[in-house]
Amino acid sequence: IRLLEKWIISPINDTIIVVSDGVKRFLIETTGIPEAKIKKVYYGVNPDDIKIDKKDIRGELNIDKEGILIGCIGRLVEQKGHKYLIQAAKKVIEIFPKAKFLIVGKGKLEKNLKRIAQNINLNSNIIFTGFRTDIYSIIDKMSLIVMPSLWEGFGLVFLEAMALGKPIVATDVGGIPEVVENNKTGILVPARDPKALAEAIIHLLEDHSLATRMGEIGKLAVRERFSLAKMVKEIELIYNHKGAGVCTENIGN
């Protein structure tokens, strides 16, 4: 058992805070921790704290001003399912030739993913930006955000995208359905399914009113369900009720 797991199941912890029901189920199934010992508190963000730089992201990345931008933000590791997005991109580009996919992040799979893009002749349509500190400014330029994760505890990037009014295409795994409401704030598809990913992306690119509506619903959801103030209040209530000895852990994000 890993050191982290030993700490989580330690008898000195009377409450474990998780970020989603998905993580809660994972803990119960893998550690046998009693359900009553686990409390869920969703992540929260404060939209009013989000600052957008006015820098020319398109110019910096040599992207046509009229080109559609589709973003994927996360570590370049197996969990995030980037290779399925690259495969889906080929179908999307057949219909939207000027579409650009921005893959934002660093990780051990970077060379392999670039090779996949090159092998299907998508070098000019898929841009690997590397690690960026201006994530909000990047998201702000996107038409939509895509996250093809194979598993996910929560996904903070969803809240960041929703706060900026961006519709989402994501996989129906882990805690994602608790954040992205299917057909309301985004479209959920099965994991490891490039065809379903492509169809969902194309649907949102073709239906501008639907994409805009999802973005607006997402903004409202962040303020009502995923606010930073709500997260802090719920954690305070747990600590005030339990006192000392509370273990807080975020697993799977």
C-alpha positions as CSV (number, residue, x, y, z in Angstrom):
1,I,0.0,0.0,0.0
2,R,1.3,3.4,-0.9
3,L,2.2,5.9,1.9
4,L,-0.7,8.0,0.8
5,E,-3.1,5.1,1.1
6,K,-1.8,4.3,4.5
7,W,-2.4,7.8,5.6
8,I,-5.9,7.9,4.2
9,I,-7.0,4.7,6.0
10,S,-5.2,5.5,9.2
11,P,-7.5,5.2,12.3
12,I,-6.5,8.7,13.4
13,N,-8.6,10.2,10.6
14,D,-12.3,10.4,11.5
15,T,-13.3,12.1,8.3
16,I,-12.0,12.1,4.7
17,I,-13.0,15.0,2.4
18,V,-13.2,14.1,-1.3
19,V,-13.9,16.2,-4.3
20,S,-16.6,14.1,-5.9
21,D,-18.9,11.0,-5.5
22,G,-16.6,9.4,-8.1
23,V,-13.6,9.6,-5.8
24,K,-15.8,8.5,-2.9
25,R,-16.8,5.3,-4.8
26,F,-13.2,4.7,-5.7
27,L,-12.1,5.0,-2.0
28,I,-14.8,2.7,-0.8
29,E,-14.1,0.1,-3.4
30,T,-10.3,0.1,-3.1
31,T,-9.7,0.7,0.6
32,G,-12.9,-0.5,2.3
33,I,-13.3,2.8,4.2
34,P,-16.9,3.1,5.6
35,E,-19.1,5.4,3.5
36,A,-20.1,7.4,6.6
37,K,-16.5,8.5,7.1
38,I,-16.3,10.2,3.7
39,K,-17.6,13.7,3.0
40,K,-17.8,15.3,-0.4
41,V,-17.0,18.9,-1.1
42,Y,-16.8,20.0,-4.7
43,Y,-14.0,22.3,-5.8
44,G,-14.9,25.9,-6.2
45,V,-13.6,29.0,-8.1
46,N,-14.4,32.6,-7.9
47,P,-15.2,34.0,-11.4
48,D,-14.5,37.5,-10.2
49,D,-10.9,36.6,-9.6
50,I,-10.3,35.5,-13.2
51,K,-8.1,37.9,-15.1
52,I,-7.7,37.8,-18.9
53,D,-4.5,39.1,-20.5
54,K,-5.0,41.1,-23.7
55,K,-2.0,39.5,-25.3
56,D,-2.3,38.3,-28.9
57,I,-2.4,34.5,-28.3
58,R,-3.2,33.8,-32.0
59,G,-0.4,35.9,-33.2
60,E,2.0,34.3,-30.7
61,L,1.0,30.8,-31.9
62,N,0.8,31.8,-35.6
63,I,-2.9,31.0,-35.8
64,D,-5.2,32.6,-38.4
65,K,-7.6,35.1,-36.8
66,E,-10.6,33.4,-38.3
67,G,-9.5,29.8,-37.4
68,I,-11.6,27.9,-34.8
69,L,-9.8,27.1,-31.6
70,I,-10.5,23.9,-29.7
71,G,-8.6,23.5,-26.5
72,C,-7.4,20.6,-24.4
73,I,-5.7,21.4,-21.1
74,G,-3.9,18.9,-18.9
75,R,-0.8,16.8,-18.3
76,L,0.3,14.8,-21.3
77,V,-0.2,11.4,-19.6
78,E,-2.3,8.4,-20.4
79,Q,-5.1,9.4,-18.0
80,K,-6.0,12.4,-20.1
81,G,-6.7,10.4,-23.3
82,H,-5.0,12.9,-25.7
83,K,-4.4,10.3,-28.4
84,Y,-8.2,9.8,-28.8
85,L,-8.6,13.6,-29.3
86,I,-5.9,13.6,-32.0
87,Q,-7.7,10.7,-33.8
88,A,-11.0,12.6,-33.5
89,A,-9.4,15.8,-34.8
90,K,-8.9,14.2,-38.2
91,K,-12.7,13.9,-38.7
92,V,-13.4,17.4,-37.4
93,I,-10.8,18.9,-39.7
94,E,-12.5,17.3,-42.7
95,I,-15.5,19.5,-42.0
96,F,-13.7,22.5,-40.5
97,P,-10.3,22.7,-42.3
98,K,-9.3,25.8,-40.4
99,A,-9.9,24.4,-37.0
100,K,-6.9,24.4,-34.7
101,F,-6.5,22.1,-31.7
102,L,-4.4,23.6,-28.9
103,I,-3.0,20.9,-26.6
104,V,-1.8,22.7,-23.5
105,G,0.5,21.0,-21.0
106,K,3.6,19.0,-20.6
107,G,4.2,15.3,-19.9
108,K,6.0,12.1,-20.8
109,L,3.8,11.4,-23.8
110,E,4.6,14.6,-25.6
111,K,6.9,13.0,-28.2
112,N,4.5,10.1,-28.8
113,L,1.5,12.4,-29.2
114,K,3.4,14.6,-31.7
115,R,4.3,11.5,-33.6
116,I,0.6,10.4,-33.8
117,A,-0.3,13.8,-35.1
118,Q,2.4,13.7,-37.7
119,N,1.5,10.2,-38.9
120,I,-2.0,11.3,-39.7
121,N,-0.9,14.6,-41.3
122,L,-2.3,16.9,-38.7
123,N,0.9,18.8,-37.8
124,S,-0.5,22.1,-39.0
125,N,-3.8,21.7,-37.2
126,I,-2.6,20.5,-33.8
127,I,-0.5,22.8,-31.8
128,F,1.4,21.7,-28.7
129,T,1.8,24.8,-26.6
130,G,3.8,23.2,-23.7
131,F,3.2,24.4,-20.1
132,R,1.4,27.8,-19.9
133,T,0.8,30.1,-17.0
134,D,-1.8,32.1,-18.8
135,I,-4.5,29.4,-18.8
136,Y,-7.4,31.8,-18.5
137,S,-6.3,33.8,-21.5
138,I,-5.9,30.6,-23.5
139,I,-9.4,29.4,-22.5
140,D,-10.8,32.8,-23.3
141,K,-9.8,32.4,-27.0
142,M,-11.4,28.9,-27.3
143,S,-14.6,28.0,-29.0
144,L,-14.9,25.0,-26.7
145,I,-12.9,22.8,-24.4
146,V,-12.4,19.1,-24.9
147,M,-11.2,16.7,-22.2
148,P,-11.0,13.0,-23.3
149,S,-10.0,11.6,-19.9
150,L,-9.9,7.9,-19.2
151,W,-10.5,8.6,-15.5
152,E,-10.9,11.8,-13.6
153,G,-11.7,12.6,-9.9
154,F,-13.1,16.0,-10.8
155,G,-11.3,18.2,-13.3
156,L,-10.7,21.8,-12.1
157,V,-10.3,22.9,-15.8
158,F,-14.0,22.3,-16.3
159,L,-14.8,25.0,-13.7
160,E,-12.3,27.4,-15.3
161,A,-13.9,26.8,-18.7
162,M,-17.4,27.1,-17.4
163,A,-16.6,30.3,-15.6
164,L,-15.5,31.8,-18.9
165,G,-18.6,30.6,-20.7
166,K,-17.1,27.8,-22.7
167,P,-19.1,24.7,-23.7
168,I,-17.4,21.4,-22.9
169,V,-17.0,18.0,-24.6
170,A,-15.7,15.4,-22.1
171,T,-15.9,11.7,-21.3
172,D,-18.5,10.2,-19.1
173,V,-16.1,8.9,-16.4
174,G,-15.3,9.3,-12.7
175,G,-16.5,12.6,-11.3
176,I,-16.9,14.4,-14.6
177,P,-20.7,13.9,-14.9
178,E,-21.0,15.7,-11.5
179,V,-19.4,18.8,-13.0
180,V,-20.3,18.8,-16.7
181,E,-24.1,18.3,-17.0
182,N,-24.7,16.4,-20.2
183,N,-26.6,18.4,-22.9
184,K,-26.7,21.4,-20.5
185,T,-23.2,22.6,-19.9
186,G,-21.6,20.3,-22.4
187,I,-21.7,16.9,-24.1
188,L,-20.5,13.7,-22.5
189,V,-19.2,10.8,-24.6
190,P,-17.8,7.3,-23.8
191,A,-14.0,7.2,-23.1
192,R,-11.7,5.9,-25.8
193,D,-14.2,6.7,-28.6
194,P,-12.7,9.1,-31.2
195,K,-15.8,8.9,-33.3
196,A,-18.1,10.1,-30.5
197,L,-15.6,12.8,-29.6
198,A,-15.6,14.1,-33.2
199,E,-19.4,14.0,-33.5
200,A,-19.8,16.0,-30.3
201,I,-17.2,18.6,-31.3
202,I,-18.7,19.0,-34.7
203,H,-22.2,19.3,-33.3
204,L,-21.2,22.2,-31.1
205,L,-19.2,23.9,-33.8
206,E,-22.2,23.7,-36.2
207,D,-24.8,24.8,-33.6
208,H,-23.6,28.2,-32.3
209,S,-26.7,28.9,-30.4
210,L,-26.4,25.6,-28.5
211,A,-22.8,26.3,-27.7
212,T,-23.6,29.8,-26.5
213,R,-26.5,28.5,-24.3
214,M,-24.3,25.8,-22.8
215,G,-21.6,28.4,-22.0
216,E,-24.2,30.6,-20.2
217,I,-25.6,27.7,-18.2
218,G,-22.0,26.8,-17.2
219,K,-21.4,30.4,-15.9
220,L,-24.5,30.2,-13.8
221,A,-23.5,26.7,-12.5
222,V,-20.1,27.9,-11.3
223,R,-21.7,30.7,-9.3
224,E,-24.5,28.5,-7.8
225,R,-22.9,25.1,-7.4
226,F,-19.1,25.5,-7.6
227,S,-18.3,28.8,-6.0
228,L,-15.2,29.2,-3.9
229,A,-17.3,30.6,-1.1
230,K,-19.5,27.5,-1.1
231,M,-16.5,25.2,-1.0
232,V,-14.9,27.1,1.9
233,K,-18.2,27.1,3.9
234,E,-18.7,23.4,3.5
235,I,-15.2,22.6,4.6
236,E,-15.6,24.9,7.6
237,L,-18.8,23.1,8.6
238,I,-17.0,19.7,8.5
239,Y,-14.1,21.0,10.6
240,N,-16.4,22.8,13.1
241,H,-18.4,19.6,13.5
242,K,-15.5,17.1,13.7
243,G,-12.8,19.3,15.3
244,A,-9.3,18.1,15.0
245,G,-8.2,14.9,13.2
246,V,-9.8,15.5,9.9
247,C,-7.9,14.2,6.8
248,T,-8.5,16.1,3.6
249,E,-7.5,14.5,0.4
250,N,-8.0,15.1,-3.3
251,I,-7.6,11.9,-5.3
252,G,-7.7,11.4,-9.1
253,N,-7.8,15.0,-10.3
